[in-house]
Amino acid sequence: MSLFLKIFVWFWLAMAIVGSALVIAVALTESHQAEVRWRYMTGTAVHIYAQTAAEMYERDGPVALVIYLQRVEQTAQLETRMYDERGIEVSGRTSTTGTKRLAEYAEQIQGNNEPVFDFATEPKPVALVAQKVYGRGGARYVLVSELPRDRFAELFADPWTLLFRLGAVLLTAGLVCYGLARHLAAPVQILRAGVRRLAGGDLSVRVASTVGAQQDEFVDLSHDFDSMAERIESLIMSQRRLLGDISHELRSPLVRLRIALGLARRRADTEAPEMIGTLDRIEREAERLNELIEQLLTITRLETSPEEVEKTEIDLQNLIAQVVADADFEAHAHNRNVQVIAGEVCHVMGNVELLRSAIENVVRNGARYTAENTTVEVTLRCSQDECGAVAVISVRDYGTGVPEEALNDLFRPFYRVADARDRRTGGTGLGLAITERAVRLHGGKVQALNAPGGGLIVEIRLPVKTKKVLVNHPD
């Protein structure tokens, strides 16, 4: 889970729990207080209505009582009935089971003039209030009033109201926490993107101006990141300039050495034939030194001036066939073979010489380290990955392989695996480094992995311009 989601979820849950607890507590306390207030106010009003109704009934008779109860019903919206001490409804209205039962109960309570409450559900939900009063002659009367239950929704747990309040709490908490999480996680995302660009080779990346101007730990961290990136850029550029300068400076004495070697060989042919072997050794070492300088200059050019590389459309199948043919011819002298075992017609945009050198380095590397009487297998196929259509060039040898921890180091300049890939093989440790930089310059990537059963597989992935049907290899 990302930092943004962690901050958002935890803050939202915390605020939602606190807000929900507050809503529930308020709802519970409000319901109790509302009930107390309603009982007091309703009881007081019903007591007045009952006393007035009893006096009017005794003074003016049932007709006046009916008129009064109708007026109460219109003004107070209370449907009322009047019962005497025998349980008879004296206003002539039809009794219900609930009102009659509550009237009998209130009549049976001795010496109590407090209102009696009940909540009936049949035949319809109503709130009932019974009030016992006394007439002038000591006669007892009970006034029972009923009110539809929906008028007192605050007395009951209203689930929709509660859900609405909880929803409002969750929505408000979510909006606030979303803004807070975005504010806290945005600098981290910017720093993360900067780190990825720096790891990908973009040494010019800086993030302080993007993070913001406010003074906090994230801004301090962004300034530290910029200082680190600037220092790394300075060191790497110094290293690149050093490689370029050394390569150029070695060129002149090497040229003079080869001229002197040619003059010495002329004199040795006539004056000192025994020196010819020594001069041959000097020439071989001079050729190796010249090859090393050429590779150093190639790496320097790839790293310092990539925009100067001219790109055209390249038929990879044809290019690989040429490279494999040359490598196979040379490998025969060492009892080895190099073959294309499968290929597809893939076209890419790139520099022919750079891609030839990149593929050739990998193929020759495989031919150098594969076991005798084995074949280096080269395949070309077009496929899809997260970046789109790519051409995948795979070169597999049958050598001793490489330790797992050393696979990612194979493409570093001058890196060699101690047991097999040292100076006795004739390599300089720059071939795969040139391959990695040339492939990266073309928007691709290269990786090495140990093959099942032994040997090394090197895969080169390049963005494809066009893709065609699989072409079977004649072998």
SVG drawing of the C-alpha trace seen along z (x, -y; Angstrom):
<svg xmlns="http://www.w3.org/2000/svg" viewBox="-76 -29 149 60">
<polyline fill="none" stroke="black" stroke-width="0.4" points="0.0,0.0 1.3,-3.4 2.1,-6.1 -0.8,-8.2 -3.3,-5.4 -1.9,-4.6 -2.1,-8.2 -5.6,-8.6 -7.0,-5.4 -5.7,-5.8 -6.7,-9.4 -10.1,-8.7 -10.7,-5.8 -9.6,-7.8 -11.8,-10.8 -14.7,-8.5 -14.6,-6.5 -14.4,-9.7 -17.2,-11.4 -19.4,-8.3 -19.0,-7.9 -20.0,-11.5 -23.0,-11.2 -24.2,-8.0 -23.6,-9.6 -25.5,-12.7 -28.3,-10.7 -28.7,-8.6 -28.6,-11.6 -30.9,-13.7 -33.5,-10.9 -33.5,-10.6 -33.7,-14.3 -36.4,-14.7 -38.5,-12.0 -38.3,-13.7 -39.2,-17.0 -42.1,-15.6 -43.5,-13.6 -43.4,-16.7 -45.0,-19.1 -47.6,-16.5 -48.5,-15.5 -49.0,-19.1 -51.2,-19.9 -53.3,-16.7 -53.9,-17.4 -55.3,-20.8 -57.5,-19.3 -58.7,-16.6 -59.6,-19.0 -61.5,-21.3 -63.3,-18.4 -64.5,-17.1 -65.8,-20.4 -67.6,-21.1 -69.1,-17.6 -70.5,-18.0 -71.7,-21.5 -73.0,-21.5 -73.4,-17.8 -72.1,-15.4 -72.9,-17.7 -70.6,-20.5 -68.0,-17.8 -68.0,-16.6 -67.7,-20.2 -64.8,-20.8 -63.0,-17.6 -63.4,-18.4 -61.8,-21.8 -58.9,-20.2 -58.4,-17.8 -58.3,-20.6 -56.0,-22.9 -53.7,-20.4 -54.1,-17.5 -54.9,-15.2 -57.6,-12.5 -59.2,-12.3 -61.8,-10.1 -63.3,-10.6 -64.0,-7.6 -65.8,-7.7 -65.0,-5.6 -67.0,-2.7 -64.9,-2.6 -67.7,-4.0 -66.8,-6.5 -69.0,-9.5 -68.5,-11.6 -70.0,-9.0 -66.9,-8.3 -65.8,-4.8 -63.2,-3.3 -60.2,-1.4 -58.6,1.5 -55.5,-0.5 -57.4,-3.6 -59.8,-1.5 -57.1,0.6 -55.0,-2.4 -58.0,-4.2 -58.7,-1.1 -55.1,-1.0 -55.0,-4.7 -58.3,-4.3 -56.9,-1.5 -53.9,-3.5 -54.9,-5.0 -53.8,-8.4 -51.9,-9.1 -52.6,-12.2 -49.6,-11.8 -50.1,-11.1 -49.7,-7.5 -48.0,-6.9 -48.2,-4.0 -47.3,-3.3 -49.6,-1.1 -48.9,0.6 -52.4,2.0 -54.3,1.1 -51.8,-1.7 -48.7,-3.0 -49.8,-5.8 -48.6,-7.4 -51.2,-7.3 -51.5,-9.5 -54.0,-9.0 -54.8,-11.6 -57.1,-10.9 -59.0,-13.9 -61.7,-14.4 -65.1,-16.2 -66.9,-18.5 -68.7,-15.7 -65.6,-13.4 -66.4,-11.5 -63.4,-10.2 -62.7,-10.7 -59.9,-9.6 -59.0,-11.5 -57.1,-9.4 -55.3,-11.2 -53.6,-9.6 -51.2,-11.1 -49.7,-9.5 -46.2,-8.1 -44.5,-9.9 -45.1,-13.2 -42.6,-12.0 -39.8,-10.5 -37.2,-11.9 -38.4,-9.4 -37.4,-6.5 -34.2,-5.5 -34.7,-6.8 -32.3,-4.7 -32.4,-7.0 -31.5,-10.1 -28.7,-8.2 -27.4,-6.9 -27.6,-10.4 -25.5,-11.8 -23.0,-9.0 -22.7,-9.5 -22.1,-13.2 -19.4,-12.4 -17.7,-9.9 -17.9,-12.2 -16.6,-15.2 -13.8,-13.2 -12.9,-11.7 -12.6,-15.0 -10.5,-16.5 -8.3,-13.4 -7.9,-13.3 -6.6,-16.8 -4.3,-16.2 -3.0,-12.9 -2.4,-14.6 -0.5,-17.4 1.7,-15.0 2.3,-12.4 2.9,-14.8 6.5,-15.7 7.3,-12.0 6.0,-11.2 8.0,-14.0 11.1,-12.8 10.4,-9.2 10.1,-10.3 13.4,-12.2 15.1,-9.2 13.8,-7.0 15.0,-9.6 18.4,-9.7 18.7,-5.9 17.7,-5.9 20.7,-8.0 19.2,-11.5 21.8,-13.3 20.3,-16.8 17.2,-16.0 16.4,-18.5 13.3,-18.5 13.6,-21.4 11.8,-23.9 8.9,-21.4 8.4,-20.3 7.6,-23.9 8.8,-26.9 7.5,-26.2 10.0,-25.3 9.5,-21.8 11.3,-18.4 10.3,-17.6 11.8,-20.8 15.0,-20.1 15.1,-16.5 14.6,-17.9 17.5,-20.2 19.7,-17.3 18.6,-15.3 19.6,-18.1 23.0,-18.4 23.5,-14.6 22.4,-14.6 24.7,-17.6 27.6,-15.8 26.9,-12.6 26.6,-14.5 29.9,-16.2 31.7,-13.0 30.3,-11.1 31.0,-13.9 34.5,-14.1 35.0,-10.4 33.7,-10.6 36.0,-13.5 38.9,-11.7 38.2,-8.6 38.0,-10.8 41.1,-12.7 43.1,-9.6 42.0,-7.9 42.9,-10.9 46.3,-11.4 47.2,-7.7 46.5,-7.9 49.6,-10.0 52.2,-7.8 50.5,-4.7 50.8,-6.1 54.5,-6.9 55.0,-3.4 53.5,-1.7 55.7,-3.8 58.8,-2.9 57.7,0.7 57.5,0.6 61.0,-0.8 62.4,1.7 60.8,4.6 62.6,3.5 66.0,3.5 65.2,6.8 64.5,8.5 68.1,7.8 70.2,7.3 68.5,9.2 66.1,11.9 65.9,13.3 64.1,10.1 61.1,10.8 59.2,12.8 59.6,10.1 58.4,7.5 55.4,9.6 54.5,9.7 54.9,5.9 52.7,5.5 50.0,7.7 50.0,5.7 49.9,2.5 46.8,3.8 45.2,4.6 46.0,1.2 44.6,-0.4 41.4,1.7 41.0,0.6 41.4,-3.0 38.8,-2.7 36.3,-1.1 37.0,-3.9 36.4,-6.5 33.1,-4.7 31.9,-4.7 32.8,-8.3 31.0,-9.3 27.9,-7.4 27.7,-9.0 28.6,-12.5 27.1,-13.1 24.1,-10.8 22.2,-13.5 24.9,-13.3 24.0,-9.7 22.3,-9.5 19.4,-7.0 17.8,-5.3 15.4,-2.3 17.2,1.0 16.2,4.5 17.3,6.4 16.9,9.8 19.4,8.9 21.8,7.2 21.8,10.2 22.4,12.6 25.5,10.7 26.9,10.6 26.2,14.3 27.9,15.2 31.1,13.4 31.1,14.7 30.4,18.3 33.3,18.1 35.7,17.1 34.3,19.6 35.0,22.5 38.7,22.1 38.0,22.9 35.6,25.8 32.5,23.7 29.5,22.6 27.1,19.6 23.7,20.0 20.3,18.1 17.8,20.7 14.6,18.5 13.9,15.1 11.2,12.6 11.3,9.6 11.6,6.7 12.5,3.1 13.8,0.5 15.0,-3.1 18.7,-3.3 22.3,-3.7 23.5,-0.7 27.1,-0.8 26.2,-1.1 23.6,1.7 26.0,3.9 28.7,3.3 26.2,3.9 24.9,7.2 28.4,8.3 29.9,7.8 27.2,10.1 27.6,12.7 31.4,12.7 31.2,12.8 29.0,15.9 31.3,17.6 34.4,16.9 32.9,18.5 30.8,21.3 32.2,24.8 33.9,26.6 31.7,28.4 28.7,26.4 26.6,23.8 25.8,20.3 22.0,19.9 20.7,16.5 17.0,15.8 15.0,12.7 11.3,12.3 8.8,9.5 6.6,9.4 4.7,7.1 5.7,5.8 4.7,2.9 6.3,0.4 4.6,1.8 6.0,3.7 9.7,4.7 12.3,6.7 13.9,9.3 17.4,10.5 18.4,13.5 22.0,14.9 22.6,18.1 25.9,19.8 26.8,23.1 29.6,22.0 30.0,22.0 27.5,19.2 28.0,16.3 27.3,16.1 23.8,14.7 25.2,11.8 27.4,10.8 24.7,10.7 23.9,7.0 27.6,6.1 28.4,7.6 27.6,4.3 29.9,2.1 33.1,0.9 36.2,3.1 34.1,5.6 35.2,9.2 34.1,12.4 37.2,13.6 37.1,17.3 36.3,17.3 36.3,13.8 39.7,12.5 42.5,11.1 43.6,14.5 40.4,14.6 41.6,11.5 38.6,9.3 39.0,5.8 35.7,5.7 34.3,3.0 32.3,4.9 29.1,5.5 29.4,2.0 29.3,0.6 26.3,2.8 24.4,1.6 25.0,-2.1 24.2,-1.6 21.0,0.2 19.9,-2.4 20.6,-5.1 18.1,-3.4 15.4,-3.3 15.9,0.4 17.4,2.4 19.7,5.4 19.8,8.1 21.7,11.2 20.5,14.4 21.8,17.9 20.2,20.5 18.6,23.7 21.2,26.5 24.2,24.1 25.3,21.2 24.4,17.6 21.5,15.8 21.8,12.2 18.6,10.5 18.4,7.2 15.1,5.4 14.6,2.6 11.4,0.7 10.0,2.0 9.0,-0.2 7.2,2.6 6.4,6.2 5.9,9.0 5.2,12.7 7.6,15.3 10.2,16.5 11.5,20.0 15.2,20.5 16.5,22.8 18.4,24.8"/>
</svg>
